[in-house]
């Protein structure tokens, strides 16, 4: 596994490939040396995702006459890590911790996601209590050794875990962020006793920060996923090698950067939201190109819909995330339902509303959409693969929004009558309406769910969506974007080129990154600039060394500094940019960030420094080009489509993206593409901008 700097391939003939696995489709994008983009969508293969990847890649290479040896860089986003936790298929995991702290995973934080639910049951820890073992040692909060490490207690614990058939071990000792010497030795002893076949993760390698629960949980999640990801990535590497594809293999991280396959295999906890992050990275690039200061992104696929914000060209980020909580409305507003991971994440709110979302009625007779999904197997009723329950895609087809013969270049044929029958029997009969009215009801329910997701990243955080543009992508995002924008009085919708595979395109835009964090507690007034500069410099050198070891040139590496601060006595901190290593400047930046985030500040209160952060990155060059329209198989120019009780059935013009060039067309319009379908309802106008983005002007709100 090499990187972008290795090898002697002629850059003029080098292709980059992005591969994004979703719950329903696997998207493959190839970018050539001239900037052209070639796309391929194939059904995901949950039994072995690497099989679908390689089948789709081979088909793309054959169609576009690209030789395998011309592909130099492959960047991958995967749901394997997330699914391993959701489906309970992670490794059999053990935990080694300081005596007296084996139940940190049970105590968690005092956070209940369902405030008034007296029957709420906390998630079962990923490590059973009998596999959480204590050893004799103790560090002080400043790294001083209070109790020396008893190596015999470590060996006894290791042998017990070996008898239990443990596949992965997490090591999290008290205050190891301040001094990791005991953890390092424990790791050495475990490898001696357990052998190389057991995956071992030490907390100082993953999260050297204060907060015992978050550090323990993050380390445990990493260990739990380690063997699964090593097998998956190893199998994918072997398959790609057998094809002669890609000498430089990378994986997208949840924070929007990328890392090598080799490093990703040791840090799988950093990959759990890699796919959604890639889409936001691509949308942020569009926002910068168009100089849009405020953007909300909507990524709707076959299983879920994701919303995020981009401000001044940068995605909003967070370091608090929970995995295994089902579908949460907001990573900041809903806590306690999953397993904490305290690593960099692009802040994405996710909700179970996708094309495969099942339509059903609750006990009170209210229609619901999702979160259960038909996924790719068996899929919606219209797929003809055994699905029997009506889905949102069946509603789209019944409404006339989808062409049953043109999806994915005609490779995916839909059974329109089967979809209509399912909607009629399961929804319309229950509601006492026509199939079109029932299908529009299903769409309305799904839109309401997605509006809540958009609000969770905007109005719930003090942002007014009426000042934002909505960038819609994913296979189904452009279908519903205008309806969402109308509900929120948003002025316009942008649908970028290749919207159905934009997340895969975002993989090719992501920078290669290495982030380091170091706990450095103390009052800001007790620090001097020289001490801060020395600490930052040491971290920078370590981050640079990590990237240069992977073959990147030192001159190409950019470094940014941040600091985590809080008022004395506060429980949680805010992160600010450290332009200069000046305690006074950091304190001032913190006051302003506290005001922006919480609506108030206390400039006379003491400020504490909690941690220092350094991010080293190698920017990916912009190779944007004209792109490819993709094969669109349609001969229709008009179709009857239903737009709700206010408009009813309307004769709707069917166009392709290039038909909008140089003109503005009034809705209703249906814009068909290889990888997605865009709906511009009555009262809107659609046009193309200079970058061939579809721009839907929503008109004046009613």
C-alpha positions in Angstrom: 0.0 0.0 0.0 1.8 3.1 -1.2 0.7 6.7 -1.6 0.4 9.4 -4.1 4.1 10.2 -4.2 5.3 6.7 -4.9 6.0 5.1 -8.2 6.9 6.3 -11.7 3.5 6.2 -13.5 3.2 8.9 -16.1 0.9 11.6 -14.6 -0.6 12.3 -18.0 -2.1 8.8 -18.0 -3.0 8.5 -14.3 -6.6 8.0 -13.2 -8.0 8.4 -9.7 -10.9 6.3 -8.6 -13.4 7.0 -5.7 -15.5 4.1 -4.4 -18.4 4.7 -2.0 -20.5 1.9 -0.6 -24.0 2.6 0.4 -26.8 0.5 1.8 -28.4 0.1 -1.7 -25.8 1.1 -4.3 -22.0 1.1 -4.6 -20.8 4.2 -6.5 -17.6 4.2 -8.5 -16.1 7.4 -10.0 -13.0 7.6 -12.2 -11.3 11.0 -12.8 -9.0 11.2 -15.8 -5.9 13.4 -16.3 -8.0 15.8 -18.4 -10.5 16.2 -15.5 -13.3 14.2 -17.1 -15.4 12.1 -14.7 -16.7 8.7 -15.5 -19.3 7.0 -13.3 -20.8 3.6 -12.6 -23.5 2.6 -10.1 -24.0 -1.0 -9.1 -26.0 -2.8 -6.5 -24.1 -3.3 -3.2 -23.2 -6.8 -2.2 -23.6 -7.0 1.6 -22.3 -10.6 1.8 -19.0 -9.4 0.4 -18.8 -5.7 -0.5 -15.4 -6.1 -2.2 -17.1 -8.3 -4.8 -19.5 -5.6 -5.9 -16.7 -3.0 -5.9 -14.5 -5.1 -8.3 -17.4 -6.1 -10.6 -18.4 -2.5 -11.0 -14.9 -1.3 -11.4 -14.2 -3.9 -14.1 -17.4 -2.9 -16.0 -16.4 0.8 -15.8 -12.9 0.1 -17.1 -14.3 -1.9 -20.0 -16.9 0.7 -21.0 -14.4 3.6 -20.9 -11.4 1.7 -22.4 -9.3 2.4 -19.3 -6.5 0.0 -18.6 -6.1 -1.2 -15.0 -2.5 0.0 -14.9 -3.6 3.5 -15.6 -5.3 3.7 -12.2 -2.9 5.1 -9.7 -5.0 6.2 -6.8 -8.0 4.6 -5.2 -9.9 6.3 -2.4 -12.6 4.3 -0.6 -15.5 5.1 1.8 -17.1 2.2 3.5 -20.0 1.3 5.8 -18.4 -1.9 7.0 -17.2 -0.4 10.3 -20.7 1.0 11.1 -22.5 -2.1 10.1 -20.2 -4.3 12.2 -21.5 -2.5 15.3 -25.1 -2.1 14.2 -25.3 -5.8 13.4 -23.3 -7.1 16.3 -20.6 -8.6 14.1 -17.6 -7.0 15.7 -14.7 -9.0 17.2 -14.9 -10.7 20.6 -13.3 -8.0 22.6 -11.6 -7.7 26.0 -10.6 -4.7 28.1 -7.6 -4.1 30.3 -7.9 -1.3 32.8 -6.7 0.1 36.1 -7.9 -1.7 39.2 -11.2 -0.2 40.2 -12.3 1.1 36.8 -13.6 -2.0 35.0 -17.2 -0.6 34.9 -16.6 2.7 33.2 -18.4 1.4 30.2 -21.4 0.6 32.3 -21.5 4.0 34.1 -21.3 5.9 30.8 -22.5 9.5 31.1 -25.7 10.7 32.7 -27.4 11.2 29.4 -30.8 9.7 28.4 -31.9 10.1 24.8 -35.6 9.6 25.7 -36.0 11.9 28.7 -39.4 10.7 29.9 -39.1 7.0 29.0 -38.9 5.2 32.3 -38.3 1.9 30.5 -35.3 3.1 28.6 -32.5 0.5 28.6 -28.9 1.5 28.1 -27.0 -0.3 25.2 -25.2 -3.4 26.3 -21.4 -2.7 26.5 -19.3 -4.0 23.6 -17.2 -5.8 26.2 -18.9 -8.3 28.5 -18.1 -7.7 32.2 -16.2 -11.0 32.5 -13.9 -9.8 29.8 -13.1 -6.5 31.5 -10.1 -7.2 33.6 -8.2 -5.0 36.1 -4.4 -4.8 36.6 -2.4 -3.2 39.4 -1.0 0.2 38.4 -1.9 3.8 38.9 -0.9 7.1 37.2 -1.6 10.5 38.6 -3.3 13.3 36.6 0.0 14.9 35.7 1.7 11.7 34.7 3.4 10.9 38.0 3.5 7.2 38.9 1.5 6.5 42.0 1.5 2.7 41.8 4.1 0.9 39.7 2.9 -1.5 37.0 2.6 -5.1 38.3 3.6 -7.1 35.2 2.4 -10.4 36.7 -1.1 -9.0 36.9 -1.0 -8.2 33.2 0.2 -11.7 32.3 -2.5 -13.3 34.4 -5.1 -11.1 32.7 -3.7 -11.9 29.2 -3.9 -15.7 29.8 -7.4 -15.4 31.0 -8.4 -13.5 27.8 -6.6 -16.1 25.7 -8.7 -18.9 27.3 -11.8 -16.9 26.6 -11.0 -16.8 22.9 -10.7 -13.0 22.8 -9.9 -11.6 19.3 -9.2 -8.0 20.2 -8.1 -6.2 23.4 -8.5 -2.5 24.3 -6.1 -1.1 26.9 -7.2 2.0 28.7 -5.4 2.9 31.9 -6.2 5.8 34.2 -4.5 9.1 33.2 -2.4 7.4 30.4 -3.0 10.5 28.3 -0.5 12.3 30.7 2.0 9.4 30.7 1.6 6.4 28.5 4.6 4.4 29.8 2.4 1.8 31.6 0.1 1.4 28.6 3.0 0.9 26.3 4.4 -1.9 28.5 1.0 -3.5 28.8 0.7 -3.6 25.0 4.1 -5.3 24.8 3.2 -7.9 27.4 -0.2 -8.6 25.7 1.5 -9.2 22.3 4.0 -11.6 24.0 1.2 -13.6 25.6 -1.5 -13.5 23.0 0.5 -13.4 19.8 0.2 -11.4 16.6 -3.3 -12.8 15.8 -5.0 -10.7 18.4 -5.7 -7.0 17.6 -4.5 -4.7 20.4 -5.4 -1.0 20.8 -4.0 1.3 23.5 -5.9 4.5 24.3 -2.8 6.7 24.1 -2.5 5.8 20.5 -6.1 6.6 19.6 -7.3 9.3 22.0 -4.7 10.7 24.4 -7.3 13.0 26.1 -9.0 13.4 29.4 -12.5 12.0 30.1 -12.3 8.4 31.1 -15.6 7.2 29.6 -15.1 8.7 26.1 -11.5 7.5 26.0 -12.4 4.0 27.1 -15.4 3.8 24.7 -13.4 5.1 21.7 -10.6 2.6 22.4 -13.1 -0.3 22.8 -14.9 0.6 19.6 -11.5 0.7 17.8 -10.6 -2.7 19.1 -14.0 -4.2 18.4 -13.8 -3.1 14.8 -10.1 -3.9 14.2 -10.2 -7.6 13.1 -13.3 -7.0 11.0 -11.7 -4.1 9.1 -8.4 -5.8 8.7 -10.1 -8.8 7.0 -12.2 -6.5 4.8 -9.4 -4.2 3.8 -7.1 -7.1 3.2 -9.6 -8.8 1.0 -10.2 -5.6 -1.0 -6.5 -5.0 -1.4 -6.0 -8.6 -2.7 -9.0 -8.2 -5.2 -7.7 -4.8 -6.5 -4.2 -6.3 -6.8 -5.5 -9.2 -8.8 -7.0 -6.6 -11.2 -3.8 -4.7 -11.4 -5.5 -1.6 -10.0 -4.3 1.1 -7.8 -0.8 1.3 -6.3 -1.9 4.1 -3.9 -4.8 3.0 -1.7 -6.6 5.3 0.8 -9.7 5.4 2.9 -11.9 8.4 3.8 -12.1 9.3 7.4 -15.2 10.6 9.3 -13.4 14.0 9.6 -13.2 14.5 5.9 -9.6 13.6 5.3 -8.1 10.4 4.0 -5.5 7.9 5.3 -3.7 4.9 3.9 -5.3 1.5 3.9 -2.4 0.4 6.2 -3.1 3.0 8.8 -6.9 2.7 8.5 -6.6 -1.0 9.4 -5.3 0.1 12.8 -7.7 3.0 13.3 -11.1 1.7 12.2 -13.0 3.9 14.7 -12.0 6.9 12.4 -14.0 5.4 9.5 -17.5 5.0 10.8 -19.0 8.0 8.9 -16.7 8.1 5.9 -19.3 8.0 3.2 -21.5 10.9 4.4 -18.3 12.9 5.1 -17.2 12.6 1.5 -20.4 14.1 0.2 -20.1 17.1 2.4 -16.5 17.6 1.3 -17.7 17.7 -2.3 -20.5 20.1 -1.5 -18.0 22.4 0.4 -15.8 22.5 -2.7 -18.9 23.6 -4.7 -19.7 26.3 -2.1 -16.2 27.7 -2.3 -16.2 27.7 -6.1 -19.5 29.6 -6.1 -18.5 31.8 -3.1 -21.6 30.7 -1.1 -21.2 31.7 2.5 -24.0 29.6 3.9 -25.0 26.2 2.6 -27.0 23.3 3.9 -26.3 19.9 2.2 -28.9 17.1 1.7 -27.7 13.6 0.8 -30.5 11.2 0.3 -29.8 7.7 -0.9 -31.6 4.4 -0.6 -31.5 4.0 3.1 -30.9 7.3 4.9 -30.9 11.1 4.4 -28.1 13.2 5.8 -27.9 16.9 6.4 -24.9 19.1 7.2 -23.9 22.8 7.1 -21.0 24.4 5.2 -20.1 27.9 6.4 -17.6 30.0 4.4 -16.5 27.0 2.5 -15.8 24.7 5.5 -18.0 21.9 6.8 -19.1 22.1 10.4 -17.1 19.6 12.5 -17.6 17.9 15.9 -15.5 15.6 18.1 -18.6 14.0 19.7 -20.3 11.1 18.0 -22.2 8.0 18.9 -22.3 4.8 16.9 -24.9 2.1 17.2 -27.6 4.6 18.3 -29.9 3.7 15.3 -30.7 6.8 13.2 -30.2 9.9 15.3 -31.6 13.3 14.5 -28.5 15.2 15.6 -25.2 14.2 16.9 -25.3 17.1 19.3 -28.9 17.0 20.5 -29.3 13.2 21.0 -26.9 11.5 23.4 -26.7 8.3 25.4 -28.2 5.9 22.9 -25.0 4.5 21.4 -21.3 4.0 21.9 -19.2 7.2 22.2 -16.4 8.0 19.8 -14.4 11.1 20.5 -12.6 11.6 17.2 -12.9 14.3 14.5 -16.2 14.0 12.5 -17.9 16.2 10.0 -21.1 17.0 11.9 -23.8 15.2 9.9 -27.4 14.7 11.1 -28.8 11.4 9.8 -32.4 10.1 9.7 -33.9 7.0 8.3 -35.5 8.4 5.2 -34.3 7.0 1.8 -35.7 5.6 -1.3 -36.0 2.2 0.2 -37.8 3.4 3.4 -40.8 1.3 4.2 -44.2 3.0 4.4 -46.3 1.8 7.4 -49.0 2.9 9.9 -48.6 3.1 13.6 -51.2 2.0 16.2 -52.9 5.4 15.9 -53.3 5.1 12.2 -50.6 7.6 11.3 -48.5 7.0 8.2 -44.8 6.6 8.9 -41.8 6.4 6.5 -38.8 4.4 7.8 -36.5 4.1 9.5 -36.8 0.4 8.3 -35.5 0.0 4.8 -35.8 -2.5 2.0 -32.2 -1.7 1.1 -30.8 -3.4 -2.0 -32.0 -6.9 -1.1 -34.9 -7.4 -1.6 -35.3 -3.7 -2.4 -38.5 -1.8 -3.2 -41.5 -3.6 -4.7 -40.7 -2.1 -8.1 -37.3 -3.8 -8.2 -39.0 -7.1 -8.6 -36.6 -8.9 -6.3 -39.1 -10.1 -3.7 -39.9 -6.9 -1.9 -43.6 -6.8 -0.8 -43.9 -3.7 1.3 -44.4 -0.3 -0.3 -41.4 2.1 -0.1 -40.7 5.7 -0.9 -39.3 4.7 -4.3 -42.6 3.0 -5.1 -44.3 6.3 -4.3 -42.0 8.2 -6.6 -42.8 5.8 -9.4 -46.6 6.1 -8.7 -46.4 9.9 -8.7 -44.7 9.8 -12.2 -41.4 11.2 -11.0 -39.3 8.3 -12.1 -38.8 6.8 -15.6 -39.0 3.0 -15.1 -36.7 2.4 -18.1 -34.0 4.9 -17.7 -32.4 4.5 -14.2 -28.7 3.9 -14.2 -28.5 4.2 -17.9 -31.4 1.7 -18.4 -29.6 -1.1 -16.4 -32.2 -0.9 -13.6 -35.7 -1.5 -14.9 -38.5 -0.8 -12.5 -41.9 -2.4 -12.5 -44.3 0.5 -12.4 -47.5 -1.5 -12.2 -46.2 -3.5 -9.2 -45.3 -0.3 -7.4 -48.7 1.2 -8.1 -50.5 -2.0 -6.9 -48.5 -2.0 -3.7 -49.3 1.7 -3.0 -53.0 1.2 -3.8 -53.4 -1.9 -1.6 -51.3 -1.0 1.3 -51.7 2.8 1.5 -54.6 4.1 -0.7 -57.1 1.6 0.6 -56.2 2.4 4.2 -56.5 6.2 3.6 -59.5 6.0 1.3 -57.7 7.9 -1.5 -56.3 7.4 -5.0 -52.9 5.8 -5.4 -51.4 9.1 -6.4 -52.8 10.9 -3.4 -51.6 8.1 -1.1 -48.1 8.2 -2.7 -48.0 12.0 -2.2 -48.9 11.4 1.4 -45.9 9.1 1.7 -43.7 11.7 0.1 -45.0 14.4 2.5 -44.3 12.2 5.6 -40.7 11.6 4.3 -40.2 15.2 3.6 -41.4 16.1 7.1 -38.7 13.8 8.5 -36.0 15.3 6.3 -37.1 18.8 7.3 -36.4 17.9 10.9 -33.0 16.7 10.0 -32.3 20.0 8.1 -33.6 21.9 11.1 -31.3 20.0 13.4 -28.2 21.5 11.7 -29.8 25.0 11.1 -32.6 26.4 13.3 -31.7 24.2 16.3 -28.3 25.8 16.2 -29.2 29.4 15.6 -28.9 29.3 11.8 -31.7 30.6 9.6 -32.3 28.2 6.6 -33.9 31.1 4.7 -30.4 32.5 4.2 -28.9 29.2 3.0 -28.7 27.5 -0.4 -29.6 23.8 -0.4 -27.1 21.6 -2.2 -28.9 18.3 -2.9 -27.3 15.0 -4.0 -27.5 11.3 -3.6 -29.7 9.1 -5.8 -32.9 10.6 -4.3 -31.9 14.0 -2.9 -32.7 16.0 -6.1 -36.2 14.3 -6.2 -37.2 15.9 -2.8 -35.0 18.9 -2.5 -37.4 21.4 -3.8 -40.2 20.1 -1.5 -37.9 20.5 1.5 -36.7 24.0 0.4 -40.3 25.1 0.0 -41.2 23.9 3.5 -38.3 25.9 5.0 -38.6 29.0 2.7 -35.1 28.4 1.3 -34.5 30.5 -1.8 -32.8 28.1 -4.1 -31.6 24.5 -4.6 -28.4 23.5 -6.4 -28.0 20.0 -7.9 -24.3 19.4 -8.8 -23.1 17.4 -11.7 -23.2 13.6 -11.1 -25.4 14.1 -8.0 -26.1 10.4 -7.5 -22.3 9.7 -7.0 -21.2 13.0 -5.5 -20.0 11.3 -2.4 -17.7 9.2 -4.5 -16.5 12.4 -6.3 -15.9 13.9 -2.8 -13.4 11.1 -2.1 -11.2 12.5 -4.9 -11.4 16.0 -3.4 -10.4 15.0 0.2 -6.9 15.9 1.6 -4.6 13.4 3.2 -4.6 14.3 6.9 -2.9 13.4 10.2 -4.4 14.9 13.4 -2.6 14.7 16.7 -4.0 15.8 20.1 -2.3 16.2 23.4 -3.8 16.9 26.8 -2.2 20.0 28.2 -4.3 21.1 31.2 -3.8 24.4 33.1 -5.0 28.0 33.4 -4.2 30.0 30.3 -2.7 32.7 32.5 -0.1 30.3 33.9 1.3 29.5 30.5 3.9 31.4 28.5 4.2 31.7 24.7 7.5 29.8 24.7 6.0 26.7 26.3 3.1 26.7 24.0 5.3 27.1 20.9 7.5 24.3 22.1 4.5 21.9 22.5 3.0 22.9 19.2 6.3 22.5 17.4 6.9 19.0 18.8 3.4 17.9 17.7 3.9 19.4 14.3 7.2 17.5 13.8 5.4 14.2 14.8 2.5 14.9 12.4 4.9 15.7 9.6 6.9 12.6 10.2 3.8 10.5 10.0 3.0 11.8 6.5 6.6 11.8 5.3 6.8 8.1 6.3 3.9 7.5 3.9 6.0 9.1 1.1 4.6 12.7 1.0 7.1 15.5 0.4 7.6 17.7 3.5 7.2 20.8 1.3 3.6 19.7 0.4 2.5 19.4 4.0 0.3 22.1 5.5 -0.1 22.4 9.3 -2.9 24.0 11.3 -3.1 24.5 15.1 -6.1 24.4 17.4 -6.7 24.5 21.2 -9.5 23.2 23.4 -10.4 25.7 26.1 -13.2 26.2 28.7 -14.0 28.5 31.5 -12.7 27.2 34.9 -15.4 25.0 36.3 -17.0 24.1 33.0 -17.4 20.4 32.0 -16.9 20.8 28.3 -14.6 22.8 26.1 -14.7 24.6 22.7 -12.1 24.4 20.0 -10.5 27.5 18.6 -7.9 28.1 15.9 -4.4 28.9 17.3 -3.0 31.4 14.8 -0.2 32.3 17.2 1.1 30.5 20.3 -0.1 33.3 22.5 -2.1 32.6 25.7 -3.8 36.0 25.5 -4.8 35.5 21.9 -6.2 32.0 22.6 -8.2 33.3 25.5 -9.6 36.1 23.4 -10.5 33.7 20.6 -12.2 31.4 23.1 -14.4 34.3 24.5 -15.6 35.1 21.0 -16.3 31.4 20.2 -18.2 31.0 23.4 -20.3 34.0 22.5 -21.0 32.7 19.0 -21.8 29.2 20.2 -23.7 29.9 23.4 -24.9 33.5 23.0 -22.8 34.9 25.9 -19.3 35.1 27.2 -17.5 35.9 30.5 -14.3 37.8 29.7 -13.5 38.3 33.4 -13.6 34.5 34.1 -10.5 32.3 34.2 -9.9 30.3 31.0 -8.5 26.8 31.2 -6.5 25.1 28.4 -7.5 21.4 28.1 -5.8 20.1 24.9 -3.6 21.1 22.0 -4.4 19.9 18.5 -2.3 19.8 15.3 -3.5 18.8 11.9 -1.0 18.1 9.1 -2.5 17.8 5.6 -1.5 17.3 2.0 -4.0 19.1 -0.2 -5.4 17.2 -3.1 -5.0 19.1 -6.4 -8.3 20.3 -8.1 -8.7 18.3 -11.3 -12.2 19.5 -12.1 -13.1 19.2 -15.7 -16.1 19.1 -18.0 -17.3 15.8 -16.6 -19.5 13.3 -18.5 -23.2 13.5 -18.8 -23.6 9.8 -18.4 -25.8 7.6 -20.6 -29.4 8.5 -20.3 -31.9 6.2 -21.9 -35.1 8.1 -22.4 -37.3 9.0 -25.4 -40.0 10.6 -23.4 -40.5 14.4 -23.7 -43.6 14.6 -21.5 -45.2 12.6 -18.7 -48.2 13.0 -16.3 -47.0 13.6 -12.8 -48.9 14.3 -9.6 -47.9 17.4 -7.5 -50.4 17.3 -4.6 -53.9 18.5 -4.1 -53.0 22.1 -5.0 -51.9 21.1 -8.5 -53.1 17.6 -9.2 -51.9 15.6 -12.2 -50.0 17.8 -14.6 -48.4 17.2 -18.0 -44.7 17.5 -17.1 -41.9 18.2 -19.4 -39.0 15.7 -19.3 -35.5 17.1 -20.0 -31.9 16.3 -19.5 -29.3 18.6 -17.8 -27.8 19.8 -21.0 -31.2 21.0 -22.2 -31.1 23.7 -19.5 -27.9 25.3 -21.0 -28.5 28.9 -21.9 -32.1 29.0 -20.8 -34.4 29.0 -17.8 -37.3 26.7 -17.8 -40.4 27.0 -15.6 -41.6 24.1 -13.6 -43.0 21.5 -13.5 -40.0 19.8 -14.9 -38.4 16.4 -14.5 -34.7 16.3 -15.2 -33.4 12.8 -15.9 -29.8 11.7 -15.5 -27.8 8.5 -15.4 -27.5 8.5 -11.6 -30.4 10.6 -10.4 -33.6 12.4 -11.2 -34.4 16.0 -10.3 -37.9 17.4 -9.8 -38.6 21.1 -10.2 -42.3 21.4 -9.1 -44.8 24.1 -10.3 -43.8 27.6 -9.3 -40.1 27.1 -9.7 -37.7 27.7 -12.5 -34.6 25.7 -13.4 -31.4 26.7 -15.2 -27.7 25.9 -15.4 -24.9 28.0 -13.9 -21.4 28.3 -15.3 -20.3 25.0 -13.6 -23.3 23.1 -15.0 -25.0 22.9 -11.6 -28.8 22.8 -11.9 -30.1 25.9 -10.1 -33.8 25.7 -9.0 -35.1 29.1 -8.1 -37.9 28.6 -5.6 -39.6 31.9 -6.3 -41.3 34.0 -3.7 -42.6 32.1 -0.6 -46.3 32.0 -0.2 
